[in-house]
Amino acid sequence: MGLNSNDLKLLSALVVAVFLAIPYMKGKYFSKPVKRGGAPRA
């Protein structure tokens, strides 16, 4: 493919960083607001 080992390391690090950031981004930007309260407790 024409990539040397440093380029391959950089590419794999970027892929890992993206996949680790996906759940964080989902939780931060796409979470529905949580309703507090609900039924009163006895």
C-alpha positions, 0 to 999 in steps of 0.5 A, spaced: 500 500 500 505 504 500 505 506 507 511 505 512 510 503 519 510 510 522 504 512 517 500 505 519 501 507 527 498 514 526 492 511 522 491 506 527 491 511 533 486 515 529 482 509 528 482 507 535 481 515 538 475 515 533 472 509 536 473 511 543 470 518 542 464 515 539 460 514 545 462 520 549 460 524 543 453 520 543 452 521 550 454 529 550 450 531 544 444 526 542 442 524 549 435 526 551 434 530 557 432 526 563 426 527 567 427 528 574 422 526 580 416 522 577 412 518 582 413 521 589 416 516 594 412 514 600 
